[in-house]
Amino acid sequence: MRPYMEISRRSYRRLAFAGVELTARAMTQSIRQTRQRRDNVGVEASVMKSISQGVRRVAHTLLYIL
């Protein structure tokens, strides 16, 4: 049981890191798109707020998994 648990933990970490990478890529793409569409300060602020919320969620899930 012990080695199996270790393996699963490692795979969970890998999955979590992959998820973080994917979310970061999606966020950067959304930022670029919003910048291309409009150069409004309000839009930038809202995007940054949503990104910070997403990062918080990802961090919480990571802590929960690990």
C-alpha atoms as one frame of an Amber mdcrd trajectory, in Angstrom:
protein
   0.000   0.000   0.000   2.783   2.420   0.882   4.630   2.460  -2.499   1.298
   2.664  -4.322   0.406   5.768  -2.311   3.766   7.344  -3.182   3.219   6.707
  -6.897  -0.283   8.148  -6.809   0.982  11.247  -4.999   3.652  11.800  -7.624
   1.161  11.396 -10.455  -1.231  13.789  -8.688   1.556  16.357  -8.464   2.341
  15.953 -12.144  -1.339  16.340 -13.032  -1.626  19.407 -10.815   1.433  21.048
 -12.383   0.117  20.266 -15.868  -3.209  21.845 -14.924  -1.428  24.951 -13.642
   0.517  25.221 -16.900  -2.643  24.863 -18.980  -4.532  27.465 -16.938  -1.597
  29.860 -17.152  -1.453  29.441 -20.941  -5.196  30.005 -21.279  -4.990  33.110
 -19.090  -2.117  34.599 -21.072  -4.013  33.941 -24.313  -7.147  35.625 -22.917
  -5.042  38.609 -21.816  -3.555  38.937 -25.290  -6.990  38.726 -26.896  -8.441
  41.388 -24.600  -5.442  43.642 -25.262  -5.884  43.181 -29.003  -9.607  43.957
 -28.795  -9.482  46.950 -26.478  -6.892  48.951 -24.579  -9.327  49.871 -21.819
  -8.040  50.076 -18.271 -11.315  48.668 -16.920 -11.055  45.546 -19.069  -7.465
  44.986 -17.940  -8.450  45.366 -14.277 -11.345  42.915 -14.608  -9.109  40.400
 -16.413  -6.441  40.691 -13.734  -9.076  40.202 -11.022 -10.434  37.067 -12.688
  -6.882  35.732 -13.137  -6.063  36.283  -9.472  -9.253  34.415  -8.530  -8.337
  31.531 -10.836  -4.805  31.363  -9.437  -6.251  31.296  -5.926  -8.561  28.413
  -6.883  -5.671  26.492  -8.457  -3.526  27.047  -5.364  -6.342  25.839  -3.116
  -6.826  22.686  -5.212  -3.063  22.068  -5.218  -2.899  22.359  -1.434  -5.919
  20.070  -1.127  -4.347  17.450  -3.409  -0.851  17.627  -1.909
